[in-house]
Amino acid sequence: MTNIVRDSDEVELSGPPAFTYGEKVRSRRVIRNDGTYPGKDIGEVLVKKGEEGVVTSIGTFLQQFYIYGVEFIVSGHRVGMKRRELEPLSQTGEDEDIPLPRRRKA
């Protein structure tokens, strides 16, 4: 069995998600490719601090965290992020009209 290193003792899944589908959010930090984003080099910047996006999916990780799939408008990247990496736009008082992501055809 492998040793899983958790970055928090908190289990977010004991409560509801912090964000909802379609909610506008802002990145609180720079997000780089950890090797899970196809077509980009490891370490390449995917999302800049302050970039705005829309929550498009909500999943879980390690039965501990919610992972929010966020489509960032400027970069065009859809990235999975933890709650602590995001802030709601309405909280900052700058809830601008940013377009919702277009649906991709299957």
C-alpha positions as CSV (number, residue, x, y, z in Angstrom):
1,M,0.0,0.0,0.0
2,T,1.3,3.5,-0.8
3,N,1.6,6.3,1.6
4,I,-0.8,9.1,0.5
5,V,0.3,12.5,1.7
6,R,-2.7,14.7,2.4
7,D,-2.2,18.4,2.4
8,S,-5.0,18.9,5.0
9,D,-6.8,17.1,7.8
10,E,-10.0,18.7,6.8
11,V,-12.6,16.5,4.9
12,E,-14.5,18.9,2.7
13,L,-17.0,16.3,1.6
14,S,-18.7,16.4,5.0
15,G,-20.4,19.6,3.8
16,P,-21.8,20.9,0.5
17,P,-19.5,22.2,-2.2
18,A,-18.3,25.8,-1.8
19,F,-19.1,26.7,-5.4
20,T,-22.0,25.9,-7.7
21,Y,-22.3,25.1,-11.4
22,G,-22.1,28.2,-13.5
23,E,-20.6,30.3,-10.6
24,K,-18.0,32.9,-11.7
25,V,-14.7,32.5,-9.8
26,R,-11.2,33.9,-9.8
27,S,-7.9,32.1,-9.4
28,R,-6.1,32.9,-6.2
29,R,-2.8,31.6,-7.5
30,V,-0.8,30.6,-10.6
31,I,-1.7,27.1,-11.7
32,R,1.0,25.1,-13.6
33,N,0.6,21.8,-15.4
34,D,1.5,18.9,-13.1
35,G,1.5,16.5,-16.0
36,T,-2.2,15.9,-16.1
37,Y,-3.0,18.5,-18.7
38,P,-2.5,17.0,-22.2
39,G,-0.6,19.0,-24.8
40,K,1.2,21.2,-22.4
41,D,4.7,20.8,-20.8
42,I,5.0,20.0,-17.2
43,G,5.4,23.3,-15.3
44,E,3.8,25.4,-18.1
45,V,1.4,28.0,-16.7
46,L,-2.2,27.1,-17.4
47,V,-3.9,29.8,-15.3
48,K,-2.6,33.2,-14.1
49,K,-3.4,34.6,-10.7
50,G,-6.5,36.7,-10.9
51,E,-7.8,35.0,-14.1
52,E,-11.6,34.7,-14.1
53,G,-13.6,31.6,-15.1
54,V,-16.8,29.7,-14.6
55,V,-17.3,26.4,-12.7
56,T,-18.3,23.8,-15.2
57,S,-18.1,20.6,-13.1
58,I,-17.7,19.4,-9.5
59,G,-15.9,16.2,-8.6
60,T,-14.0,14.8,-5.6
61,F,-10.4,13.7,-4.9
62,L,-9.1,11.2,-2.3
63,Q,-12.6,11.1,-0.7
64,Q,-11.6,14.4,1.0
65,F,-11.7,17.4,-1.4
66,Y,-14.1,18.8,-3.9
67,I,-12.4,19.5,-7.2
68,Y,-14.0,22.2,-9.3
69,G,-13.6,22.1,-13.1
70,V,-13.2,25.7,-14.1
71,E,-13.2,27.0,-17.6
72,F,-11.0,30.1,-17.8
73,I,-12.2,32.6,-20.4
74,V,-8.9,34.3,-21.3
75,S,-6.6,31.2,-21.5
76,G,-9.3,28.9,-22.7
77,H,-8.1,26.2,-20.4
78,R,-10.4,24.0,-18.3
79,V,-8.6,23.1,-15.1
80,G,-9.5,21.2,-11.9
81,M,-8.9,23.3,-8.8
82,K,-9.4,23.0,-5.1
83,R,-11.5,25.5,-3.0
84,R,-8.5,27.2,-1.5
85,E,-7.2,28.0,-5.1
86,L,-10.4,29.9,-6.0
87,E,-12.5,32.8,-4.8
88,P,-16.0,33.8,-5.9
89,L,-16.2,36.9,-8.0
90,S,-19.2,38.3,-6.1
91,Q,-17.1,38.3,-2.9
92,T,-14.6,40.7,-4.4
93,G,-17.3,43.1,-5.5
94,E,-16.2,42.9,-9.1
95,D,-18.8,40.5,-10.6
96,E,-18.3,41.6,-14.2
97,D,-20.2,40.2,-17.1
98,I,-17.9,37.4,-18.2
99,P,-19.3,35.1,-20.9
100,L,-20.3,31.6,-20.0
101,P,-18.3,28.9,-21.8
102,R,-19.7,27.6,-25.1
103,R,-20.9,24.1,-25.1
104,R,-18.7,21.8,-27.1
105,K,-20.3,19.5,-29.7
106,A,-19.8,15.8,-29.1
